[in-house]
Amino acid sequence: MAGGGFILTAAELSVCAALMGADEIYGIGWPIKVTDEKALWTSAHETLSRKQLMYDESGGRVSFDIDFAKCMRIYIAPRIIASIRRVSRGREFLRHYFRGGNGLALLEQNAANPDEYVLTQYELADWPEILRADMNFTEITYKYVPEEITLTPDELEDALNSGQDGGPLPENLRTALSGAGEARGMAVTEAGAEPGCALLAYGCGSAAWLLKAGGNGRVKFVAVSQTEYNEALNELLGAIFYV
C-alpha cells in the first residue's frame, strides 16, 4: 500500500476478483475476464502474500486484508463507472472511478511502474470534488470569444493533417487537438452497459472548447466560458448520482 492505495498487477487484480466471485473486471483492457489459471494463481498468491493482502487459512482457504477487501468489493461490483482521460502537454493520464454501495474506488496506472495499478478507496461524499478536480483545466485563461465550428469527420481530419495555419480550425483548437494543449474527457457508465453520458473538452491558451454532436454525422466545437464549462461539468456530475 502506497500513498493510501494498494499497488497491484493486472494478474493480482484478476486473481483477487475471481476469488471474490467476479466474472470480469474493468479499467484494464476494459473489461478483462478474470481467470483461475493455475500458473497465474500461484504467482499472484505469492506476491499477494508478501504484500500482506492475502492470508492462507486452514483447508486451503484464503482470507484478505480487511481494508483491501472492502476496496476490492467496490471495484468488482460497481453500480456506476466514471472514466476520465486527461491530456496535458502531450502526457496522457487515465483514471477509472467505481461507485458501489456506499463507497468509491479509484483505479489508475502506477506512475512509477506502468505494469502496475493503484487501487484506492474514497468516501462517496468526496466524489464530486475529486472528479471536478480531475476535469478542471490547469492552464486556460478563459478569455472567452463565442465561436462554433462544425465539420464532417473527413474535414476535421484534413484540417488536422494540413499542418498549416488558418483553415477551419483556430490555432488554439488545432494545438489542443494535436495533443500539445490540454484535453479532458469523462464517460459515465452503468456497470455492464454502454456509456450513458459523456463530456469531452479541449483547451489551449485562452480558449476552452466543448465537443458536441453537430447533426448528420458532423462534429461541433463550441468555445465556452469558464462558467459554461463548469455548468456542463456539473450537469454530468449530477447525472452520476441519478443514472
Summary of the structure (lengths in Angstrom):
residues: 243
radius of gyration: 20.9
end to end distance: 32.0
largest distance: 71.7
contacts: 715
relative contact order: 0.13
helix: 33%
strand: 38%
